Structures are given as C-alpha cells and as structure tokens.
Amino acid sequence: MEISDKLLCLFNADVTATDDGYIVEVPRSEVEKGSVDPGETYRVALIAREAPEEQPSESKRETRQGSEPQPPVEIGEVRYVEIEDIGKQGDGIARVERGYVIIVPGAEIGEQVKVEVTEVKSNFAVGEVIDESTI
C-alpha cells in the first residue's frame, strides 16, 4: 500500500451510525498534538480491517487503540529530506510520513540533505546533516 506524504495521522476508530450518517471519532491525542484542528475539513481514507481470522483478541485491540502512534523514525536512521520551513529558533524543518517533523539545525529552506536522526520524541525528531549535496 502506498501512503501519501500528506498523511497527518493514523489511528484505529469505530464507525458509529446516526440517523443521517456515520461518525468516525478522532482520538483526543491527535488534536492535542496538533495533527488535527477542530473545525477544519480533512480527507479521510478508510482501510479494510484485518481478515476475521487475523484479528487480535479484544484485550490486544484495546491496548493497540489506546496507545500512541510510534514515530516513523529511529535514532541512528539515515534519511534524505527536503527542508520545507525554518523554525522559530532558525532551524530547518523537514516533514516525513504523517507530517512528522525532523528539525535540522543549520539547514536552509529548499536544501535537500542527508541527515542522521540523533533524537526522537513523540511529535518530532532532530537530525544532523551528514551530507549537504543535493539529492
């Protein structure tokens, strides 16, 4: 399956029927982390659930749904990124899967750099430039 770079968040949710439609509930954590803004309109994609014989037990499903999504990068991982913005402290900002931010000190808007991830937090990572040549 191909996933768009524009993906802001990914979570499991139940669909609830109402008189005139259906409701997909967005977890509070997605709004609090800033992935989703109340009152805005978003495109929603629905992905088929696992085949019945592959579905986890009820207790495993509750744990998975209640847990935070994991960052899409790990410490030591090397990525090629494009700097899209400059942060408040002058650091370069690149976005990868689900809109996850990698802060790149010393990088400028438009640069395409090879970085090594040196720090990972739930909503951002820090990467050190290891090759400044363009991609």
Secondary structure, DSSP 8 states (H G I E B T S, - for coil): ----TT--------EEE-SSSEEE---HHHHHTTSS-TT------------GGG---HHHHHHHHHS----S--TT-EEEEE--EE-TTS-EEEE-GGG-EEEETT--TT-EEEEEEEEE-SSEEEEEEEE-S--
